[in-house]
Amino acid sequence: MNTALDQIKPETLSIIRSQAKHLGLSADEYLRRLLPADEQELGLKADREDYEFEQDMTAFAEGTEDLPDYDGKYSREDIYSDHD
Protein backbone atom coordinates (compact mmCIF):
# COMPACT_ATOMS: atom_id res chain seq x y z
CA MET A 1 0.00 0.00 0.00
CA ASN A 2 1.40 3.37 -1.04
CA THR A 3 0.63 6.04 1.56
CA ALA A 4 1.07 9.78 1.20
CA LEU A 5 3.96 9.58 3.63
CA ASP A 6 5.75 7.17 1.29
CA GLN A 7 5.60 9.82 -1.42
CA ILE A 8 7.47 12.42 0.64
CA LYS A 9 11.25 12.38 0.34
CA PRO A 10 13.25 11.95 3.56
CA GLU A 11 14.89 15.33 3.01
CA THR A 12 11.47 16.99 2.89
CA LEU A 13 10.35 15.22 6.06
CA SER A 14 13.53 16.41 7.76
CA ILE A 15 12.77 20.02 6.80
CA ILE A 16 9.19 19.69 8.06
CA ARG A 17 10.37 18.24 11.37
CA SER A 18 12.99 20.97 11.73
CA GLN A 19 10.55 23.79 11.02
CA ALA A 20 7.95 22.31 13.37
CA LYS A 21 10.51 21.92 16.14
CA HIS A 22 11.70 25.49 15.63
CA LEU A 23 8.10 26.68 16.13
CA GLY A 24 7.47 24.35 19.06
CA LEU A 25 4.88 22.33 17.15
CA SER A 26 4.41 18.71 16.21
CA ALA A 27 4.97 17.97 12.53
CA ASP A 28 1.24 17.31 12.15
CA GLU A 29 0.26 20.64 13.73
CA TYR A 30 2.84 22.47 11.61
CA LEU A 31 1.42 20.97 8.41
CA ARG A 32 -2.17 21.68 9.47
CA ARG A 33 -1.31 25.34 9.99
CA LEU A 34 -0.04 25.50 6.42
CA LEU A 35 -3.37 24.27 5.06
CA PRO A 36 -6.35 26.56 4.42
CA ALA A 37 -9.09 26.62 7.07
CA ASP A 38 -11.58 25.01 4.69
CA GLU A 39 -11.63 23.56 1.21
CA GLN A 40 -13.29 26.68 -0.19
CA GLU A 41 -10.01 28.54 0.27
CA LEU A 42 -8.22 26.19 -2.11
CA GLY A 43 -9.85 27.68 -5.22
CA LEU A 44 -8.10 30.50 -6.98
CA LYS A 45 -10.05 33.73 -6.76
CA ALA A 46 -9.40 37.40 -6.86
CA ASP A 47 -8.97 38.60 -3.35
CA ARG A 48 -9.13 42.02 -1.76
CA GLU A 49 -5.36 42.48 -1.87
CA ASP A 50 -5.35 42.04 -5.66
CA TYR A 51 -8.10 44.61 -6.04
CA GLU A 52 -6.25 47.06 -3.79
CA PHE A 53 -3.04 46.45 -5.74
CA GLU A 54 -4.80 47.20 -9.02
CA GLN A 55 -6.28 50.38 -7.53
CA ASP A 56 -2.82 51.45 -6.34
CA MET A 57 -1.28 50.80 -9.77
CA THR A 58 -4.05 52.80 -11.45
CA ALA A 59 -3.46 55.72 -9.10
CA PHE A 60 0.31 55.44 -9.63
CA ALA A 61 -0.11 55.58 -13.41
CA GLU A 62 -2.36 58.64 -13.39
CA GLY A 63 -0.81 61.52 -15.30
CA THR A 64 1.46 59.30 -17.39
CA GLU A 65 -0.87 59.04 -20.39
CA ASP A 66 1.05 61.64 -22.43
CA LEU A 67 4.53 60.25 -21.82
CA PRO A 68 6.35 58.87 -24.87
CA ASP A 69 6.27 55.10 -25.36
CA TYR A 70 9.31 53.11 -24.32
CA ASP A 71 11.38 52.26 -27.41
CA GLY A 72 13.64 49.68 -25.80
CA LYS A 73 16.48 51.92 -24.74
CA TYR A 74 17.23 54.95 -22.63
CA SER A 75 19.90 57.48 -23.35
CA ARG A 76 22.34 58.53 -20.65
CA GLU A 77 20.54 61.89 -20.57
CA ASP A 78 17.19 60.15 -19.97
CA ILE A 79 18.59 58.22 -17.03
CA TYR A 80 20.40 61.10 -15.37
CA SER A 81 18.18 64.03 -16.36
CA ASP A 82 17.14 64.70 -12.74
CA HIS A 83 20.72 64.65 -11.37
CA ASP A 84 22.69 67.86 -11.20
C-alpha positions, -999 to +999 in steps of 0.1 A: +000+000+000+014+034-010+006+060+016+011+098+012+040+096+036+057+072+013+056+098-014+075+124+006+112+124+003+132+119+036+149+153+030+115+170+029+104+152+061+135+164+078+128+200+068+092+197+081+104+182+114+130+210+117+106+238+110+080+223+134+105+219+161+117+255+156+081+267+161+075+243+191+049+223+171+044+187+162+050+180+125+012+173+122+003+206+137+028+225+116+014+210+084-022+217+095-013+253+100+000+255+064-034+243+051-064+266+044-091+266+071-116+250+047-116+236+012-133+267-002-100+285+003-082+262-021-099+277-052-081+305-070-100+337-068-094+374-069-090+386-033-091+420-018-054+425-019-054+420-057-081+446-060-063+471-038-030+465-057-048+472-090-063+504-075-028+514-063-013+508-098-040+528-115-035+557-091+003+554-096-001+556-134-024+586-134-008+615-153+015+593-174-009+590-204+010+616-224+045+603-218+064+589-249+063+551-254+093+531-243+114+523-274+136+497-258+165+519-247+172+549-226+199+575-233+223+585-206+205+619-206+172+601-200+186+582-170+204+611-154+182+640-164+171+647-127+207+646-114+227+679-112 
